């Protein structure tokens, strides 16, 4: 099972559209996971139309329309692993222990908010993944997203994809 993980798309504030390399991944993904901060409903509509399965949450920048359509936390079993999706996990310091305490029933937690890619494993085995942002790199060198494979209860082939700089981005996208 192939996964595509993204977050913090912030359309149309940080970009006019999702980057082509991310869109090109959609037909290859069995499941798309979005960890919040969509900002517009058009992006949600697009991913719902073009994804085989979408697991998504709202973020702190998402208004009433998105909050009415999306949960704050989502859970799903994928390929024998228990996944959770949430936008915010708090400060980086202590994140692993805090998330392991908060989500003891999960194998993988996908989160966003910081726009900083993250891949660690908490004591006890909880894998924490933040795909970064495909549209707003903030202080990171690149805009990013993740792909991964789930099979037989294992998460493998976790790849951070760095996107090329956008032309005319005004510095927001890298």
C-alpha positions in Angstrom: 0.0 0.0 0.0 1.5 3.3 -1.1 1.0 6.4 1.0 1.3 10.1 0.1 1.7 12.4 3.1 1.3 16.1 3.0 0.3 19.0 5.3 0.2 22.8 5.5 -0.8 23.5 1.9 -2.1 27.0 2.9 -3.7 27.6 -0.5 -4.1 30.1 -2.0 -2.1 32.2 0.5 1.3 30.5 0.1 0.9 29.2 -3.5 -1.8 29.4 -6.2 -1.9 25.6 -6.6 -0.4 22.3 -5.4 3.0 21.6 -7.0 2.9 19.4 -10.0 5.2 16.7 -8.5 2.8 16.3 -5.6 -0.2 16.1 -7.9 1.7 13.6 -10.1 2.0 11.3 -7.1 -1.8 11.1 -6.5 -2.6 8.3 -9.1 0.2 6.2 -7.5 -1.1 6.5 -3.9 -3.5 4.1 -2.4 -4.0 6.5 0.5 -3.4 10.3 0.8 -2.9 11.7 4.3 -3.2 15.5 4.9 -2.4 16.8 8.3 -4.3 20.1 8.2 -3.9 23.8 7.4 -5.6 23.6 4.0 -7.0 27.1 4.3 -9.3 26.7 1.2 -12.0 24.1 0.6 -11.0 23.8 -3.1 -7.9 21.9 -2.2 -9.9 19.5 0.0 -12.3 19.0 -2.9 -9.5 18.3 -5.3 -7.8 15.8 -3.1 -11.1 14.1 -2.4 -11.8 13.8 -6.2 -8.3 12.6 -7.1 -7.4 10.3 -4.2 -8.5 6.7 -3.9 -8.7 7.3 -0.2 -8.1 10.5 1.8 -7.5 10.6 5.5 -7.4 14.2 6.6 -7.8 16.6 9.5 -8.2 20.4 10.0 -5.5 22.7 11.3 -5.4 25.9 13.3 -5.6 28.0 10.1 -8.7 26.2 8.8 -12.1 28.0 9.1 -15.6 26.8 9.8 -16.2 25.3 6.4 -13.2 22.9 6.7 -13.8 22.2 10.4 -17.4 21.2 9.5 -16.0 18.6 7.0 -12.9 17.3 8.7 -12.1 16.0 12.2 -9.4 17.4 14.5 -7.9 13.9 14.8 -8.3 10.9 12.4 -7.5 7.3 12.9 -7.2 4.4 10.4 -5.7 0.9 10.1 -3.6 0.7 7.0 -1.8 -2.5 6.1 -1.8 -3.8 9.6 -0.6 -0.5 11.2 -2.6 1.9 13.4 -2.3 5.4 12.0 -3.3 8.7 13.6 -3.4 12.1 12.0 -3.4 15.4 13.9 -2.3 18.9 13.0 -0.5 20.1 16.1 1.7 18.1 18.6 3.3 21.0 20.5 7.0 22.0 20.8 9.7 19.8 19.3 11.3 19.3 22.7 9.7 16.3 24.4 7.5 15.5 21.3 8.2 11.8 21.3 7.4 11.2 24.9 4.3 13.5 24.8 2.9 11.8 21.7 3.6 8.3 23.0 1.6 9.2 26.2 -1.2 10.9 24.2 -1.5 8.2 21.5 -0.6 4.9 23.2 -2.8 2.9 20.7 -1.0 4.1 17.5 1.9 2.8 15.5 2.3 5.9 13.3 1.3 9.5 14.0 1.3 11.9 11.1 1.3 15.6 12.0 1.9 19.1 10.6 1.9 22.7 11.8 5.6 23.4 12.0 6.3 23.0 8.2 9.5 21.2 9.4 9.9 17.6 8.1 10.2 15.1 11.0 10.8 11.4 11.2 11.5 9.9 14.6 10.5 7.0 16.7 9.3 7.4 20.3 10.2 5.0 23.1 7.7 2.2 22.8 7.8 2.4 19.0 5.4 5.2 17.9 6.7 6.5 14.6 6.2 10.3 14.2 6.1 11.7 10.7 5.7 15.3 9.6 5.8 15.8 5.8 6.7 19.5 6.0 4.8 21.7 3.5 4.7 21.5 -0.3 3.9 25.2 -0.6 5.6 27.1 2.3 9.1 26.1 3.3 9.4 28.7 6.1 12.9 28.4 7.3 13.6 25.1 5.6 15.7 24.8 2.4 12.9 23.1 0.4 9.2 22.6 0.3 8.5 18.9 0.9 6.1 16.0 1.2 6.5 12.3 2.1 5.8 9.0 0.5 5.9 5.6 2.2 4.9 2.0 1.8 2.9 -0.1 4.3 2.9 -3.9 4.0 2.5 -6.7 6.4 2.4 -4.4 9.4 5.6 -2.6 8.5 6.2 1.0 7.3 9.0 1.0 4.7 10.4 3.2 2.0 9.7 6.5 3.8 11.0 9.1 1.4 11.1 12.9 1.9 10.6 14.5 -1.4 12.2 18.0 -1.9 10.4 20.2 -4.3 12.2 22.5 -6.7 11.9 26.2 -6.1 8.8 27.9 -7.6 9.3 30.7 -10.0 7.6 33.9 -8.9 7.1 32.6 -5.4 8.2 35.8 -3.7 10.4 33.7 -1.4 7.5 31.9 0.2 7.9 28.5 -1.5 11.6 28.0 -1.9 
